[in-house]
Amino acid sequence: MPYTQGTFSGERARQIARSGTLARKCIQPMPWWPEKICEKVERIVWIVYLLGDTGEDWHEFTAYDHQGKVLGVYRMDGY
């Protein structure tokens, strides 16, 4: 069952997109999208999908521009 874990906007959203982590400090960035996309990011919505007893879950980060257009989606296994 999916639920919204968080929303990031402005410079914080661009920082997350460029670093590839929610941590404020990043030793080795691994961007989720190319810089051309990262510079346009205005908002990132973090959705968590839990599949119940199977033990599988994943996190999905969707980037939007200032007009609400989807710029990209990054999905990773749960941790």
C-alpha positions as CSV (number, residue, x, y, z in Angstrom):
1,M,0.0,0.0,0.0
2,P,1.6,3.3,-1.0
3,Y,1.7,6.4,1.2
4,T,3.4,9.8,1.0
5,Q,6.5,9.8,3.3
6,G,7.5,13.4,2.6
7,T,7.7,16.4,0.2
8,F,10.8,18.5,-0.5
9,S,10.8,21.8,-2.3
10,G,13.1,24.5,-3.7
11,E,16.8,24.2,-3.0
12,R,16.4,21.2,-0.7
13,A,14.7,19.3,-3.5
14,R,17.6,20.2,-5.9
15,Q,20.2,19.2,-3.3
16,I,18.5,15.7,-2.9
17,A,18.3,15.2,-6.7
18,R,22.0,16.1,-7.2
19,S,23.3,14.1,-4.2
20,G,21.1,11.1,-4.5
21,T,20.5,11.0,-0.7
22,L,18.3,12.5,1.9
23,A,21.3,13.2,4.1
24,R,22.3,16.9,4.3
25,K,26.0,16.0,3.8
26,C,27.1,13.7,1.1
27,I,30.7,12.4,0.7
28,Q,30.2,10.9,-2.8
29,P,27.1,12.2,-4.7
30,M,25.2,9.8,-7.0
31,P,22.6,12.0,-8.7
32,W,19.3,10.5,-9.5
33,W,18.9,12.4,-12.7
34,P,21.2,14.3,-15.1
35,E,22.1,17.9,-14.2
36,K,19.8,19.2,-16.9
37,I,16.9,17.8,-15.0
38,C,18.2,18.6,-11.5
39,E,18.4,22.3,-12.2
40,K,14.7,22.4,-13.1
41,V,13.5,20.4,-10.0
42,E,11.2,22.5,-7.8
43,R,9.6,19.7,-5.8
44,I,10.2,16.0,-5.0
45,V,7.5,13.8,-3.6
46,W,8.6,10.7,-1.7
47,I,6.2,7.8,-1.8
48,V,6.7,4.5,0.1
49,Y,5.2,1.3,-1.2
50,L,4.7,-1.5,1.3
51,L,3.6,-4.9,0.0
52,G,2.7,-6.4,3.3
53,D,3.8,-9.9,4.2
54,T,6.1,-10.4,1.2
55,G,8.6,-8.2,2.9
56,E,9.2,-6.2,-0.3
57,D,8.9,-2.4,-0.2
58,W,10.4,0.4,-2.2
59,H,10.7,4.1,-2.2
60,E,9.8,6.3,-5.2
61,F,10.9,9.9,-5.6
62,T,9.1,11.9,-8.2
63,A,10.6,15.2,-9.3
64,Y,8.3,18.1,-10.6
65,D,9.1,21.4,-12.1
66,H,7.6,24.8,-11.1
67,Q,4.5,24.1,-13.3
68,G,3.9,20.6,-11.8
69,K,5.2,18.7,-14.8
70,V,6.9,15.4,-13.9
71,L,10.6,15.6,-14.7
72,G,11.6,12.1,-13.5
73,V,11.0,9.2,-11.2
74,Y,13.6,7.4,-9.2
75,R,12.8,4.1,-7.4
76,M,14.9,2.2,-4.9
77,D,14.4,-0.9,-2.8
78,G,13.4,-0.2,0.8
79,Y,16.0,0.0,3.6
